[in-house]
């Protein structure tokens, strides 16, 4: 299965793409900080019209996706989350922003806001200069935290309640504790 032409155009506009539904069924989200407890999470999506990119990796000098997201301190727009998954259904996009955190998840709102604005900027450029009909229908913000080898078992639903999943914002992300190396289904994070 190939990506739709419009989604492929969006993918081609980015320098740090990692996986696509044309070739993969999973997204491996990795944290490069050697001190992080949560280093890897695999998100199972299945084949389809989607792709992922890692904006955090796109901020370095070699693979910079935009000078606006170059590394620096003191400004939230110099930040990025660990992974973005873009899913397309009938030219409507669901954008899943994911960040991995070790321990207590704090300080993520700026990362999500910066990445969200970058995604909107790219879509705006494609619409303005190529007439792309892609529109964001839904954005979901997810923090996966923990990283311990095993987490205490607690009674939680596999799929978050729909009202909670739809109401996430950059400063009120859906948070889920996961062990290092966890395998999750995208639908668990989308509700």
SVG drawing of the C-alpha trace seen along z (x, -y; Angstrom):
<svg xmlns="http://www.w3.org/2000/svg" viewBox="-17 -33 42 39">
<polyline fill="none" stroke="black" stroke-width="0.4" points="0.0,0.0 1.4,-3.4 0.7,-6.7 -1.8,-9.0 -0.3,-11.6 -1.1,-14.4 0.3,-12.7 3.4,-11.7 3.9,-15.4 3.7,-16.3 6.2,-13.5 8.6,-14.7 8.5,-18.2 10.1,-16.9 13.7,-15.9 13.3,-13.7 10.7,-11.1 11.1,-7.7 8.3,-5.2 5.3,-5.0 2.3,-2.9 3.4,-2.0 6.4,-0.1 5.8,0.4 3.1,1.4 4.9,0.0 6.7,-3.2 9.7,-2.8 9.9,-5.9 13.3,-6.4 14.8,-8.7 18.4,-9.5 19.3,-10.8 21.5,-8.2 20.2,-9.1 16.5,-8.5 14.7,-5.6 12.2,-5.3 14.2,-4.8 12.0,-2.9 8.3,-2.4 6.9,-0.7 3.5,-2.0 1.6,0.5 -0.5,-1.2 -0.9,1.3 -0.5,0.5 -2.3,-2.5 -2.0,-6.1 0.2,-7.4 3.8,-8.3 5.9,-9.4 8.7,-11.9 10.9,-12.8 11.1,-16.6 13.5,-16.4 16.1,-14.8 15.3,-17.3 16.7,-20.2 20.3,-19.2 22.7,-20.9 23.0,-17.9 19.3,-17.2 17.7,-20.4 14.1,-20.5 13.8,-24.2 16.0,-27.0 13.0,-27.9 13.5,-24.7 17.2,-24.9 18.4,-24.1 18.7,-26.8 17.5,-27.8 15.1,-30.4 12.4,-30.1 9.7,-27.4 9.7,-27.5 13.2,-25.9 11.7,-22.7 10.2,-19.5 8.5,-16.3 10.0,-12.9 7.6,-11.7 4.7,-12.8 2.5,-10.3 0.3,-11.7 -2.7,-9.5 -4.7,-10.5 -8.3,-9.5 -10.0,-11.1 -7.7,-14.2 -8.4,-14.7 -5.4,-14.3 -5.2,-13.0 -1.9,-14.1 -0.6,-12.2 2.2,-14.1 4.2,-11.7 6.8,-12.5 8.7,-10.1 9.5,-11.1 11.3,-9.4 9.7,-9.7 7.4,-12.6 6.2,-14.1 6.6,-17.8 7.8,-20.5 6.2,-19.1 3.7,-21.8 6.3,-23.9 7.6,-20.9 4.0,-20.1 3.2,-23.7 6.3,-24.2 5.9,-21.0 2.2,-21.7 3.0,-25.1 5.7,-23.5 3.2,-20.9 0.6,-23.7 3.3,-25.8 4.2,-22.9 0.6,-22.2 0.1,-25.9 3.0,-26.0 1.7,-23.0 -1.8,-24.5 -0.5,-27.9 2.0,-26.8 0.7,-23.4 -3.0,-23.6 -2.9,-20.7 -6.3,-19.8 -4.9,-18.2 -6.6,-19.5 -6.1,-18.7 -9.2,-17.1 -7.8,-16.1 -4.7,-16.5 -3.8,-14.3 -1.0,-14.9 0.4,-11.9 3.1,-11.6 4.5,-8.1 6.4,-8.0 8.1,-5.6 10.7,-3.3 11.0,-1.0 11.5,2.6 8.1,3.4 5.4,1.1 3.0,1.9 -0.2,3.3 -3.2,1.0 -6.7,1.3 -6.8,-0.9 -8.7,-0.6 -6.8,0.5 -8.5,-2.3 -8.8,-5.8 -12.3,-7.2 -13.3,-9.0 -14.1,-12.2 -10.6,-12.4 -8.9,-11.4 -10.6,-14.1 -9.9,-16.8 -6.1,-16.7 -4.2,-19.9 -0.4,-20.6 -0.6,-21.5 -3.1,-18.8 -1.8,-15.7 -3.0,-12.2 -0.4,-10.5 0.4,-6.9 3.0,-5.0 4.8,-2.3 7.8,-0.1 10.8,-0.5 10.3,1.4 6.5,1.3 4.4,2.1 1.2,0.1 -1.5,-0.2 -2.2,-3.6 -5.9,-3.2 -5.1,-3.0 -3.7,-6.5 -6.4,-7.9 -9.4,-6.7"/>
</svg>
